[in-house]
């Protein structure tokens, strides 16, 4: 038998090596090559007179005969530019065509859309602008074999073309385009085998067609990030094979009806976030025992969380944030959710203490309970969450900050800790018993009215990138060890009672200087487990390095001169020294900070003239030097000319230049 197998292998390999494609197929492929303005090096392989079965990206059928047929044209991520030739649609045996992740433009030819052989067509991630409709002579009575059609991430901007002839279609991905109009109603009438329908990130409008409920084999339905309105039609829940039902970021409304929810027993993902749904979470949700991801955040839902949610033992993600849910969480037994990794309940009205059962979810990596009404001290059970990376408890009524830090230091995986607007009027601990936090990258203790000095234990946080201590009652100077935090690029200590001069240690912070030190080269910040928000911009941030490099010392009691060395911090995007007792000239070196987006030196005792070179700060979007004792002309060139007079006015000398503005300010006061 072994000899027979060897002979068979030799015969097949000999047949494969001697087989070659037809002249017609070679010509079709060369026509495609001619339509490219950048061929990614294909011309080195695709040469006239050679067997196209040996060309890069081409696969032919294995036959015993000397003639092979091109079955695969697989040219993904080849840096191709140009248009797609209709000739590819004339390859008689082509089964799979993959041109994804290139820079192809123009249209998708009708010859390809009408191919009588292609079963998988992927042109995703290009710049195609139109789909040419199949020509009538080719499609009259024709049933195309196409099973997978991926046209996502292009520039299509028409209504979705008719798929009448695609009776075998299993997967359609048209997401991330600009398709408009209503979602077609006859998807599953024409394509009864349809299992995956991806329509997200388009401009579809109107209501969800009830006909989607006829899709008996539909497993994935994703039409998020469109302009759909109305309710989820009852008929939709007849699609009982659904495993993913996803309509985030639309204008949908209505309630989740319990009798509909229980029909989707195979559901693994329910994503209805960022809509206008109201009402309660139905008790019947507990019957979705395959449910893994539940996203109902950013709606108008209310009521308590049903205890039956504990029956969804496969849950990995629960996001109910930004609603009006209320009550205590003790009725939900989180101990039944061993696979839970993310729990986000921010911006609701939950009360009581944080339930102990949450601390049994040993796989939890992200926990956000911010902006609720939880009270009491943190439980020692929190230290059981060894995988916890992201914790946000901001804006509750928690007490005993020393106890909280002693417990949290055991969470060795913690990278983001946001616990501000708690522990009101307590004293920040300043002893060496606070340690741990080796991997902590983001720490916020803002808005607590904490007293004391900036504690020395912060100097141990060697991975720290962002430190927010604003809106407290901290006193004393900024310690010199601040420059030892090699990764710190975001420091906000505004609205405190800090004193002394601006230390030279601040201008030695490695991440604010322009040099590409070894520390900076090695800096690869990890993504947050959950997005964080800046209240000033309402933007979401997924990585620390997406936030601007910041030094905010505003609203303190700093005195002395602005050190001229501050001009060395060329990595700065935001600099705020306002509302202190700084005096002397605005140092000329500040004009070297050419990347600045924000510069605020207002409400100090600065004197002298306004440096004319400030006009070279071309990226400034916020600028304020008002309420000082500056004199001389106001620069009117460059970026400074885009700001209103209020950015400069408030002192007596300036009022002589622009009295109308000063009068307005005095009247408003």
C-alpha positions as CSV (number, residue, x, y, z in Angstrom):
1,X,0.0,0.0,0.0
2,X,2.8,2.4,0.8
3,X,4.4,1.9,-2.6
4,X,1.0,2.4,-4.3
5,X,0.6,5.7,-2.4
6,X,4.0,6.9,-3.4
7,X,3.3,6.2,-7.0
8,X,0.0,8.1,-6.7
9,X,1.7,11.1,-5.2
10,X,4.3,11.1,-8.0
11,X,1.7,10.9,-10.7
12,X,-0.3,13.8,-9.2
13,X,2.8,16.0,-8.6
14,X,3.8,15.3,-12.2
15,X,0.4,16.3,-13.5
16,X,0.4,19.5,-11.4
17,X,3.8,20.5,-12.6
18,X,3.0,20.0,-16.3
19,X,-0.5,21.6,-16.2
20,X,-0.9,25.2,-17.4
21,X,-3.6,27.7,-17.8
22,X,-5.2,28.7,-21.1
23,X,-4.2,31.6,-23.3
24,X,-7.6,33.1,-22.6
25,X,-7.0,33.1,-18.8
26,X,-3.5,34.5,-19.1
27,X,-4.9,37.4,-21.2
28,X,-7.7,38.1,-18.7
29,X,-5.2,38.3,-15.9
30,X,-2.8,40.5,-17.9
31,X,-5.7,42.8,-18.7
32,X,-6.3,43.2,-14.9
33,X,-2.6,43.9,-14.5
34,X,-2.7,46.6,-17.2
35,X,-5.5,48.4,-15.3
36,X,-3.2,48.9,-12.3
37,X,-1.2,52.0,-11.7
38,X,0.7,50.3,-8.9
39,X,1.0,46.5,-9.2
40,X,2.8,45.7,-5.9
41,X,5.5,43.8,-7.8
42,X,3.1,41.5,-9.6
43,X,4.7,42.3,-13.0
44,X,7.8,40.5,-11.8
45,X,5.8,37.3,-11.8
46,X,3.0,37.9,-14.3
47,X,4.9,37.7,-17.5
48,X,3.6,36.8,-21.0
49,X,4.7,33.4,-22.2
50,X,4.9,31.9,-18.7
51,X,2.3,29.6,-17.1
52,X,-0.2,31.8,-15.2
53,X,-0.7,29.0,-12.7
54,X,2.7,29.8,-11.4
55,X,2.0,33.5,-11.1
56,X,2.0,35.2,-7.6
57,X,-1.5,35.0,-6.0
58,X,-2.9,32.6,-8.6
59,X,-4.0,29.0,-7.9
60,X,-5.2,26.6,-10.5
61,X,-7.3,23.4,-10.2
62,X,-5.4,20.2,-9.8
63,X,-6.2,18.0,-12.7
64,X,-4.5,15.0,-14.5
65,X,-4.9,16.8,-17.8
66,X,-2.3,19.3,-19.0
67,X,-4.9,22.1,-18.9
68,X,-5.7,23.7,-15.6
69,X,-8.3,26.3,-14.7
70,X,-7.6,29.4,-12.6
71,X,-9.7,28.9,-9.5
72,X,-8.2,31.5,-7.1
73,X,-7.0,35.0,-7.5
74,X,-5.8,35.9,-4.0
75,X,-4.2,39.4,-3.9
76,X,-5.1,40.8,-0.5
77,X,-2.8,43.4,1.0
78,X,-0.6,43.7,-2.1
79,X,-0.5,47.6,-2.3
80,X,-2.4,47.5,-5.6
81,X,-3.7,50.8,-7.0
82,X,-5.9,51.3,-10.0
83,X,-9.2,49.9,-11.3
84,X,-10.6,46.3,-11.4
85,X,-10.7,45.0,-14.9
86,X,-14.0,43.3,-16.1
87,X,-11.7,40.6,-17.5
88,X,-11.5,38.9,-14.1
89,X,-15.2,38.1,-14.5
90,X,-14.4,36.2,-17.7
91,X,-12.2,33.6,-16.0
92,X,-14.5,30.5,-16.5
93,X,-13.4,28.5,-13.5
94,X,-12.7,31.3,-11.0
95,X,-14.1,30.3,-7.5
96,X,-12.5,32.8,-5.2
97,X,-11.5,36.4,-5.8
98,X,-9.9,38.3,-3.0
99,X,-8.6,41.9,-3.7
100,X,-9.1,43.2,-0.1
101,X,-6.9,45.7,1.7
102,X,-5.6,47.5,-1.3
103,X,-6.2,50.9,-2.8
104,X,-8.4,50.0,-5.8
105,X,-10.9,52.6,-7.0
106,X,-13.6,53.0,-9.6
107,X,-16.4,50.5,-9.9
108,X,-17.0,46.8,-9.2
109,X,-17.6,45.5,-12.8
110,X,-20.9,43.9,-13.8
111,X,-18.9,40.9,-15.3
112,X,-17.6,40.1,-11.8
113,X,-21.0,40.6,-10.1
114,X,-22.5,38.3,-12.8
115,X,-19.9,35.6,-12.7
116,X,-21.3,32.2,-13.1
117,X,-18.5,30.6,-11.1
118,X,-17.4,32.8,-8.3
119,X,-18.5,31.6,-4.8
120,X,-16.4,34.0,-2.7
121,X,-15.8,37.6,-3.6
122,X,-13.9,39.9,-1.2
123,X,-13.1,43.5,-2.3
124,X,-13.2,45.0,1.2
125,X,-11.0,47.8,2.4
126,X,-10.5,49.6,-0.9
127,X,-11.8,52.8,-2.4
128,X,-14.4,51.5,-4.8
129,X,-17.1,54.0,-5.4
130,X,-19.9,52.2,-7.3
131,X,-21.3,48.8,-8.0
132,X,-22.1,48.3,-11.6
133,X,-25.4,46.4,-12.0
134,X,-25.3,43.0,-13.7
135,X,-26.0,43.3,-17.4
136,X,-29.5,41.8,-18.4
137,X,-28.2,39.4,-21.0
138,X,-26.1,37.7,-18.4
139,X,-28.6,37.6,-15.6
140,X,-31.8,36.7,-17.3
141,X,-33.0,33.6,-15.4
142,X,-29.5,33.2,-14.0
143,X,-29.0,31.9,-10.5
144,X,-25.5,32.9,-9.4
145,X,-23.4,30.6,-7.2
146,X,-22.0,33.4,-5.1
147,X,-22.1,32.5,-1.4
148,X,-19.8,35.1,0.3
149,X,-19.9,38.8,-0.8
150,X,-17.7,41.2,1.2
151,X,-17.8,44.8,-0.1
152,X,-17.2,46.4,3.3
153,X,-15.0,49.5,3.9
154,X,-15.3,51.1,0.5
155,X,-16.9,54.3,-0.7
156,X,-20.2,52.9,-2.1
157,X,-22.9,55.6,-1.7
158,X,-26.0,54.4,-3.5
159,X,-28.8,52.2,-2.4
160,X,-27.9,48.6,-1.9
161,X,-28.2,46.9,-5.4
162,X,-30.6,44.1,-6.0
163,X,-29.4,40.6,-5.0
164,X,-32.2,38.8,-6.8
165,X,-29.9,36.3,-8.6
166,X,-27.8,35.5,-5.5
167,X,-30.0,32.7,-4.3
168,X,-27.1,30.8,-2.6
169,X,-25.8,33.8,-0.7
170,X,-24.8,32.9,2.9
171,X,-22.8,36.0,3.9
172,X,-23.2,39.6,2.9
173,X,-20.9,42.3,4.5
174,X,-21.6,45.8,3.2
175,X,-20.6,47.6,6.3
176,X,-18.6,50.8,6.5
177,X,-19.8,52.4,3.3
178,X,-22.3,55.1,2.6
179,X,-25.2,53.0,1.4
180,X,-28.4,54.9,1.9
181,X,-32.2,54.4,1.6
182,X,-34.1,51.7,3.4
183,X,-32.8,48.3,4.2
184,X,-34.2,45.9,1.5
185,X,-37.1,43.9,2.6
186,X,-36.5,40.8,0.5
187,X,-33.1,39.5,1.6
188,X,-34.3,36.1,2.7
189,X,-36.9,35.8,0.0
190,X,-34.2,36.0,-2.6
191,X,-31.4,34.4,-0.5
192,X,-33.0,31.8,1.8
193,X,-29.6,30.5,3.0
194,X,-28.5,34.0,4.3
195,X,-26.7,33.5,7.7
196,X,-24.6,36.7,8.1
197,X,-25.9,40.2,7.3
198,X,-23.5,43.1,8.1
199,X,-24.9,46.5,7.3
200,X,-23.3,48.7,10.0
201,X,-21.7,52.1,9.5
202,X,-23.8,53.2,6.6
203,X,-26.6,55.8,6.1
204,X,-29.6,53.4,6.0
205,X,-32.8,55.1,7.2
206,X,-36.4,54.2,7.8
207,X,-37.6,51.3,9.8
208,X,-36.3,47.8,10.3
209,X,-38.1,45.6,7.7
210,X,-40.3,43.0,9.4
211,X,-39.3,40.6,6.5
212,X,-36.0,40.0,8.2
213,X,-38.0,37.7,10.5
214,X,-38.3,35.3,7.6
215,X,-34.6,34.6,7.6
216,X,-34.8,31.2,9.2
217,X,-31.0,30.6,8.9
218,X,-29.9,34.1,9.9
219,X,-27.3,34.0,12.7
220,X,-25.7,37.5,12.6
221,X,-27.7,40.7,12.0
222,X,-25.7,43.8,12.5
223,X,-27.0,47.2,11.3
224,X,-25.5,49.5,13.9
225,X,-24.4,53.1,13.3
226,X,-27.1,54.0,10.8
227,X,-30.1,56.3,11.0
228,X,-32.8,53.6,11.6
229,X,-35.9,54.6,13.5
230,X,-39.0,53.1,15.0
231,X,-39.3,49.9,17.1
232,X,-37.9,46.4,16.8
233,X,-40.7,44.7,14.8
234,X,-42.3,41.7,16.5
235,X,-41.7,39.7,13.3
236,X,-37.9,40.1,13.7
237,X,-38.0,37.7,16.7
238,X,-39.2,34.9,14.4
239,X,-35.6,34.7,13.2
240,X,-35.0,32.2,16.0
241,X,-31.5,31.1,14.7
242,X,-30.1,34.6,15.6
243,X,-26.9,34.5,17.6
244,X,-26.1,38.2,17.2
245,X,-28.7,40.9,17.2
246,X,-26.9,44.3,16.9
247,X,-28.4,47.7,16.2
248,X,-26.2,50.1,18.2
249,X,-26.2,53.9,17.6
250,X,-29.4,54.4,15.7
251,X,-32.7,56.2,16.6
252,X,-34.6,53.1,17.7
253,X,-37.1,53.3,20.5
254,X,-39.7,51.2,22.3
255,X,-39.3,48.5,24.9
256,X,-37.8,45.0,25.1
257,X,-40.9,42.8,25.3
258,X,-40.3,39.6,27.3
259,X,-42.4,37.3,25.1
260,X,-40.2,38.3,22.1
261,X,-36.8,38.0,24.0
262,X,-37.4,34.4,24.9
263,X,-37.8,33.4,21.3
264,X,-34.1,34.0,20.7
265,X,-32.8,31.2,22.7
266,X,-29.5,31.0,20.7
267,X,-28.7,34.6,21.2
268,X,-25.0,35.2,22.3
269,X,-24.9,39.0,21.6
270,X,-27.6,41.6,22.2
271,X,-26.3,45.1,21.4
272,X,-28.9,47.9,21.4
273,X,-26.7,50.6,22.9
274,X,-27.0,54.3,22.0
275,X,-30.6,54.4,21.0
276,X,-33.8,55.6,22.7
277,X,-35.1,52.4,24.2
278,X,-37.1,52.7,27.5
279,X,-38.7,50.5,30.0
280,X,-37.3,47.6,32.1
281,X,-35.1,44.7,31.3
282,X,-37.6,41.9,31.1
283,X,-37.4,39.0,33.6
284,X,-37.3,36.6,30.6
285,X,-33.8,37.6,29.8
286,X,-32.7,35.0,32.2
287,X,-33.8,32.3,29.7
288,X,-31.0,33.4,27.3
289,X,-28.6,30.9,28.8
290,X,-26.2,31.3,25.8
291,X,-26.0,35.1,26.2
292,X,-22.4,36.3,26.3
293,X,-22.5,40.1,25.5
294,X,-25.3,42.4,26.7
295,X,-25.0,46.1,25.6
296,X,-27.9,48.3,26.6
297,X,-25.9,51.4,27.5
298,X,-26.8,54.9,26.5
299,X,-30.6,54.5,26.4
300,X,-33.5,55.6,28.6
301,X,-34.2,52.4,30.3
302,X,-35.1,52.3,34.0
303,X,-36.1,50.1,36.9
304,X,-34.1,47.6,38.8
305,X,-31.9,44.8,37.3
306,X,-33.9,41.6,37.3
307,X,-32.4,38.8,39.5
308,X,-32.9,36.5,36.6
309,X,-29.9,38.0,34.9
310,X,-27.9,35.7,37.2
311,X,-29.2,32.8,35.1
312,X,-27.2,34.0,32.0
313,X,-24.2,32.1,33.2
314,X,-22.3,32.5,30.0
315,X,-22.1,36.3,30.2
316,X,-18.7,37.9,29.5
317,X,-19.8,41.5,29.1
318,X,-22.6,43.5,30.8
319,X,-22.8,47.2,29.8
320,X,-25.9,49.0,31.2
321,X,-24.3,52.4,31.6
322,X,-25.9,55.8,30.9
323,X,-29.5,54.9,31.7
324,X,-31.9,55.5,34.6
325,X,-31.6,52.1,36.3
326,X,-32.0,52.2,40.1
327,X,-32.2,50.1,43.2
328,X,-29.7,47.9,44.9
329,X,-27.6,45.3,43.1
330,X,-27.8,42.7,45.9
331,X,-30.7,40.9,44.1
332,X,-28.3,39.9,41.3
333,X,-26.1,37.0,42.2
334,X,-22.9,37.7,40.3
335,X,-21.4,34.5,41.8
336,X,-23.3,32.7,39.0
337,X,-21.4,34.6,36.3
338,X,-17.9,32.9,36.4
339,X,-16.9,34.1,32.9
340,X,-17.8,37.8,33.4
341,X,-14.9,40.0,32.3
342,X,-16.5,43.5,31.9
343,X,-19.2,45.1,34.1
344,X,-20.1,48.7,33.3
345,X,-22.9,50.4,35.2
346,X,-21.8,54.0,35.0
347,X,-24.2,56.9,35.1
348,X,-27.2,55.3,36.7
349,X,-28.9,55.6,40.1
350,X,-27.9,52.5,41.8
351,X,-27.8,52.7,45.6
352,X,-26.6,50.7,48.6
353,X,-23.2,49.1,49.0
354,X,-21.3,47.4,46.2
355,X,-22.4,43.8,46.5
356,X,-19.9,41.2,47.7
357,X,-20.9,38.8,45.0
358,X,-19.2,40.9,42.4
359,X,-15.9,40.1,44.0
360,X,-16.3,36.4,43.2
361,X,-16.0,37.1,39.5
362,X,-12.4,36.1,39.4
363,X,-12.1,36.7,35.6
364,X,-13.3,40.3,35.9
365,X,-10.9,42.7,34.0
366,X,-12.9,45.9,33.9
367,X,-15.4,47.2,36.5
368,X,-17.0,50.6,36.2
369,X,-19.6,51.7,38.8
370,X,-18.9,55.5,38.5
371,X,-21.6,58.2,38.9
372,X,-24.1,56.2,41.0
373,X,-25.0,56.4,44.7
374,X,-23.0,53.6,46.2
375,X,-21.8,54.3,49.7
376,X,-19.7,52.8,52.4
377,X,-16.1,51.5,52.4
378,X,-14.6,49.2,49.9
379,X,-14.7,45.5,50.9
380,X,-11.6,43.4,51.3
381,X,-13.2,41.1,48.8
382,X,-12.1,43.4,46.0
383,X,-8.5,42.1,46.5
384,X,-9.7,38.8,45.1
385,X,-10.0,40.3,41.6
386,X,-6.4,39.4,40.6
387,X,-7.2,40.0,36.8
388,X,-8.8,43.4,37.3
389,X,-7.1,45.9,35.0
390,X,-9.6,48.8,34.9
391,X,-11.5,50.1,38.0
392,X,-13.7,53.2,38.0
393,X,-15.7,54.1,41.1
394,X,-15.7,57.9,40.4
395,X,-18.5,60.1,41.8
396,X,-20.1,57.9,44.5
397,X,-20.3,58.3,48.3
398,X,-17.4,56.0,49.3
399,X,-15.4,56.6,52.4
400,X,-12.0,55.8,54.0
401,X,-9.4,56.4,51.3
402,X,-6.6,54.8,53.3
403,X,-8.6,51.6,53.6
404,X,-9.4,51.7,49.8
405,X,-5.8,52.1,48.8
406,X,-4.6,49.3,51.2
407,X,-7.1,47.0,49.5
408,X,-6.5,48.0,46.0
409,X,-2.7,47.6,46.2
410,X,-3.3,43.8,46.1
411,X,-4.8,44.1,42.6
412,X,-1.5,43.4,40.8
413,X,-3.0,43.7,37.3
414,X,-4.5,47.2,37.9
415,X,-3.5,49.7,35.1
416,X,-6.3,52.2,35.4
417,X,-7.7,53.4,38.7
418,X,-10.3,56.2,38.8
419,X,-11.7,56.8,42.3
420,X,-12.2,60.6,42.4
421,X,-15.2,62.4,43.8
422,X,-15.3,60.1,46.8
423,X,-13.7,60.3,50.2
424,X,-14.8,63.9,50.7
425,X,-12.7,66.0,53.0
426,X,-10.5,63.2,54.1
427,X,-6.7,63.3,54.4
428,X,-4.6,61.7,51.7
429,X,-2.4,59.0,53.2
430,X,1.3,59.8,53.2
431,X,3.1,56.8,54.5
432,X,5.2,54.0,53.0
433,X,2.6,51.4,53.8
434,X,0.9,52.3,50.5
435,X,2.8,50.3,47.9
436,X,2.0,47.9,45.1
437,X,0.4,49.4,41.9
438,X,3.5,48.4,39.9
439,X,1.6,48.4,36.6
440,X,-0.7,51.4,37.3
441,X,-0.7,53.8,34.3
442,X,-3.7,56.1,35.1
443,X,-4.6,57.4,38.6
444,X,-7.4,59.9,39.3
445,X,-8.0,61.2,42.8
446,X,-9.7,64.4,41.6
447,X,-12.5,66.3,43.2
448,X,-12.3,64.8,46.7
449,X,-11.3,67.9,48.7
450,X,-8.4,65.8,50.1
451,X,-6.0,67.6,52.4
452,X,-2.3,67.0,53.0
453,X,0.6,67.1,50.7
454,X,1.3,65.3,47.4
455,X,2.3,61.9,49.0
456,X,5.6,60.3,48.4
457,X,4.2,56.9,47.7
458,X,3.2,58.2,44.3
459,X,6.9,58.2,43.4
460,X,6.8,54.3,43.5
461,X,4.3,54.2,40.6
462,X,7.0,53.7,38.0
463,X,4.6,52.9,35.2
464,X,2.4,56.0,35.8
465,X,1.4,57.9,32.6
466,X,-1.5,60.1,33.8
467,X,-1.9,61.6,37.3
468,X,-5.0,63.7,38.1
469,X,-5.2,65.3,41.6
470,X,-7.2,68.4,40.6
471,X,-10.0,69.9,42.8
472,X,-8.6,69.0,46.2
473,X,-7.1,71.0,49.1
474,X,-3.5,69.8,48.7
475,X,-0.8,72.1,50.1
476,X,3.0,72.4,49.9
477,X,5.2,72.3,46.9
478,X,5.4,69.9,43.9
479,X,8.0,67.4,45.0
480,X,11.2,67.0,43.1
481,X,10.7,63.3,42.6
482,X,8.0,64.1,40.0
483,X,10.8,63.9,37.3
484,X,11.5,60.3,38.2
485,X,8.2,59.2,36.8
486,X,9.7,58.4,33.4
487,X,6.4,57.7,31.6
488,X,4.3,60.6,33.1
489,X,2.9,62.8,30.3
490,X,-0.3,64.0,31.8
491,X,-0.2,65.9,35.1
492,X,-3.2,67.9,36.4
493,X,-2.9,69.3,39.9
494,X,-5.1,72.4,39.3
495,X,-7.5,73.8,41.8
496,X,-5.5,73.0,45.0
497,X,-3.5,75.2,47.5
498,X,-0.1,74.2,46.3
499,X,2.7,76.7,47.0
500,X,6.3,77.5,46.1
501,X,7.9,78.2,42.8
502,X,7.4,76.1,39.7
503,X,10.1,73.5,40.3
504,X,12.8,72.8,37.8
505,X,11.9,69.1,38.2
506,X,8.8,69.7,36.1
507,X,10.9,70.8,33.1
508,X,12.9,67.6,33.4
509,X,10.0,65.2,32.9
510,X,11.2,62.8,30.2
511,X,7.8,62.4,28.4
512,X,7.4,66.2,28.0
513,X,10.7,66.7,26.3
514,X,11.4,66.3,22.6
515,X,14.3,63.9,22.9
516,X,13.6,60.3,21.8
517,X,15.1,58.7,24.8
518,X,15.3,55.0,25.4
519,X,12.4,55.4,27.8
520,X,10.2,56.9,25.1
521,X,11.1,54.4,22.4
522,X,10.0,51.5,24.7
523,X,6.7,53.3,25.5
524,X,3.9,51.2,24.1
525,X,0.7,52.1,26.1
526,X,-1.9,49.4,26.3
527,X,-5.5,50.0,25.4
528,X,-7.9,50.7,28.2
529,X,-10.3,47.9,29.0
530,X,-13.1,50.5,28.8
531,X,-13.0,54.0,27.2
532,X,-12.3,56.9,29.5
533,X,-13.8,60.4,29.1
534,X,-12.6,63.9,29.4
535,X,-15.4,66.1,30.6
536,X,-14.0,69.1,28.7
537,X,-14.4,67.4,25.4
538,X,-16.9,64.5,26.0
539,X,-14.6,62.4,23.8
540,X,-13.9,58.8,24.4
541,X,-10.3,57.6,24.7
542,X,-9.1,54.0,24.2
543,X,-5.4,54.6,24.8
544,X,-3.5,56.8,27.1
545,X,-1.3,58.2,24.3
546,X,-4.5,59.4,22.5
547,X,-4.8,62.1,25.3
548,X,-2.9,65.3,24.9
549,X,0.4,65.8,26.8
550,X,-0.7,68.1,29.6
551,X,0.8,70.2,32.4
552,X,-2.0,71.9,34.4
553,X,-1.0,73.9,37.5
554,X,-3.9,76.4,37.3
555,X,-5.7,77.7,40.4
556,X,-3.1,77.3,43.0
557,X,-0.8,79.6,44.9
558,X,2.5,79.2,43.0
559,X,4.7,82.3,43.1
560,X,7.9,83.4,41.3
561,X,8.9,83.6,37.7
562,X,7.8,81.2,34.9
563,X,11.1,79.3,34.5
564,X,12.5,79.9,31.0
565,X,13.4,76.2,30.9
566,X,9.7,75.5,30.3
567,X,10.4,76.1,26.6
568,X,12.2,72.8,26.5
569,X,8.9,70.9,27.0
570,X,8.3,70.7,23.3
571,X,6.1,67.6,23.7
572,X,3.4,69.7,25.5
573,X,0.0,70.2,23.9
574,X,-1.7,71.9,26.9
575,X,-0.1,74.3,29.4
576,X,-2.1,75.9,32.1
577,X,-0.5,78.2,34.7
578,X,-3.5,80.4,35.3
579,X,-4.8,81.8,38.6
580,X,-1.6,81.8,40.5
581,X,0.7,84.5,41.8
582,X,3.3,84.3,39.1
583,X,5.1,87.5,38.1
584,X,7.7,88.8,35.7
585,X,7.8,88.5,32.0
586,X,6.3,85.9,29.8
587,X,9.5,84.0,28.9
588,X,10.4,84.2,25.2
589,X,11.1,80.4,25.4
590,X,7.4,79.6,25.5
591,X,7.3,80.5,21.9
592,X,9.3,77.3,21.3
593,X,6.3,75.2,22.3
594,X,5.1,75.0,18.7
595,X,2.8,72.0,19.3
596,X,0.7,73.7,21.9
597,X,-3.1,73.5,21.5
598,X,-3.9,75.3,24.8
599,X,-2.0,78.1,26.5
600,X,-3.5,79.8,29.6
601,X,-1.4,82.2,31.6
602,X,-4.4,84.3,32.8
603,X,-5.0,85.8,36.3
604,X,-1.4,86.2,37.4
605,X,0.8,89.2,37.9
606,X,2.8,89.0,34.8
607,X,4.3,92.2,33.4
608,X,6.1,93.3,30.3
609,X,5.1,92.9,26.7
610,X,3.4,90.1,24.9
611,X,6.1,88.2,23.0
612,X,5.5,88.8,19.3
613,X,6.7,85.2,18.5
614,X,3.6,83.8,20.1
615,X,2.1,84.2,16.7
616,X,4.1,81.2,15.6
617,X,2.1,78.9,17.8
618,X,0.0,77.8,14.8
619,X,-2.0,75.0,16.5
620,X,-3.4,77.0,19.4
621,X,-7.2,76.5,19.8
622,X,-7.4,78.0,23.3
623,X,-5.4,81.0,24.4
624,X,-5.7,83.3,27.4
625,X,-3.3,85.9,28.9
626,X,-6.0,88.1,30.4
627,X,-6.0,89.5,33.9
628,X,-2.3,90.4,34.1
629,X,-0.3,93.6,34.1
630,X,1.0,93.3,30.6
631,X,1.5,96.3,28.4
632,X,2.3,97.3,24.8
633,X,0.6,96.3,21.6
634,X,-1.4,93.1,21.2
635,X,0.0,91.0,18.4
636,X,-2.5,90.7,15.5
637,X,-0.7,88.3,13.2
638,X,-0.7,84.6,12.8
639,X,-2.8,82.4,15.1
640,X,-3.3,85.1,17.7
641,X,-5.4,87.0,15.3
642,X,-8.1,84.3,15.5
643,X,-8.8,84.9,19.2
644,X,-11.3,87.4,20.7
645,X,-10.3,90.4,22.7
646,X,-11.3,88.7,25.9
647,X,-8.2,86.5,25.6
648,X,-6.0,89.6,26.2
649,X,-8.1,92.0,28.3
650,X,-8.6,92.7,32.0
651,X,-5.7,94.8,33.3
652,X,-5.6,98.6,33.3
653,X,-2.9,99.0,30.6
654,X,-4.8,96.8,28.2
655,X,-8.1,98.5,28.8
656,X,-6.5,101.7,27.4
657,X,-6.0,99.8,24.2
658,X,-9.5,98.2,24.0
659,X,-11.8,100.2,26.3
660,X,-15.0,98.8,24.8
661,X,-14.2,95.3,25.8
662,X,-13.3,96.3,29.4
663,X,-16.5,98.3,29.6
664,X,-18.4,95.2,28.6
665,X,-16.6,93.1,31.2
666,X,-17.3,95.6,33.9
667,X,-21.0,95.7,33.0
668,X,-21.2,91.9,33.0
669,X,-19.6,91.8,36.4
